[in-house]
Amino acid sequence: MKRKDFWKGFGAALALVLVVSVAWNPICRIIPWHALPFSVGMSREAKIDIIQSYLDKFYVDDLKEEQVEEMLYAGMMAGVGDRYTYYLTKENLKQYMDNSNGNFDGVGIEVYSTQDGEVIVSSVMAGQPAEAAGMKAGDVIIGVDGQDMRGSMLSDVAAKIRGREGTEVTIKVLRRSTGETLEFTMERAKVVLESVSSRMMEEKIGYISISGFKENTYTQFKEALDELQKEGMKGLILDLRDNPGGLVRSVYEIGEELLPEGTMVYTLDKNENRNDLKCDGEYLDIPLVVLVNANSASASEIFAGAVKDMDRGTLIGTQTFGKGLVQRLFTLPDGSGLNITIQKYYTPNGTSIHGVGIEPDEVVELPAEYQNTALKDIPERADTQLQKGMEVLRNEIR
């Protein structure tokens, strides 16, 4: 009898739970929660449903349901408080992957985000729509297609600028060098990112500039390095100024060509698991100078930190950006993605440069009149950082 009563009571309780579960959302929507004189704890799901009900009932315009949902996910990632951990819509993820591969539809600019959240043009590619329109490195992007982008995430600004080849985009910028606010309307084109440029300078000093570490950067770098060697290069200037970083694998492959045997960089995850990226010792052993500035970040700082700690060469320029975090991209089943900081990285001597940056061996400022000028537009003789690099190499070569 007792057993029968137990099962009868259990069945009634289970039925009650099921009824409450099914009826909870409708009940939530009819209770005037805002009028209650006390607070009530609620689950995440219940709170989201109540918020949705208020929007449905009171928001004055038509709701863009998909946008609301996407911002819900974006807000969840933003709540972490790490600007490098963020949500990517399906469209943003595709553009992110295209950029990492070095091929995309756009206007031919590279951008980076400052510590203050400004999105700034780091380089304008030759022969691309942005150059033809008159955009310049150093321009601060404040609007795209009439939308105010100040305070927006780098990925959102880049996504607004990118688009199908042949379509138009209008970019509004603040040009700090003149104080002007300018707008440029241009047609998007197919862009193949050339992240490496090189030339032989006087006294057989080779020069290689890397604007970012993409999927195809190592191949371009190796071609440039081999060509300079054929021309009898005696010393190398590697220019990482205004290089916002990129793929760790790419910078590691370049490090293998120029760094001696040992740990180039190591990372620690949340469980203090350590992973070392080690160079094998087969490298081009010639005098080396690395140029850096406040916009040299992330993967650029990995290389600069290794050069300094290994005493492999001379760092010249100004204090670097200070990003000592490693992100990993996770793709979700619906085609969207999560970019999550998964590790902190350390220079070979165990230094974390995050929020601090790397101080060059030789601190050299550009002349005041060129502080806000794109590097490619500075006359070689006026580029004090480059000239200092050449001086250091001349002395070493002799």
Secondary structure, 3 states (H helix, E strand, C coil): CHHHHHHHHHHHHHHHHHHHHHHHHHHHHHCCHHHCCCCCCCCHHHHHHHHHHHHHHHCCCCCCHHHHHHHHHHHHHHCCCCCCCEEECHHHHHHHHHHHHCEEEECCEEEEECCCCCEEEEEECCCCHHHHHCCCCCCEEEEECCEECCCCCHHHHHHHHCCCCCCEEEEEEEECCCCEEEEEEEECEEEECCCEEEEEEHHHEEEEEECCECCCHHHHHHHHHHHHHHCCCCEEEEECCCCCCECHHHHHHHHHHHCCCEEEEEEECCCCCEEEEEECCCCCCCCEEEEECCCCCCHHHHHHHHHHHCCCCEEEECCCCCCCEEEEEEECCCCCEEEEEEEEEECCCCCCCCCCCCCCCEECCCCHHHCCCCHHHCCHHHCHHHHHHHHHHHHHHC
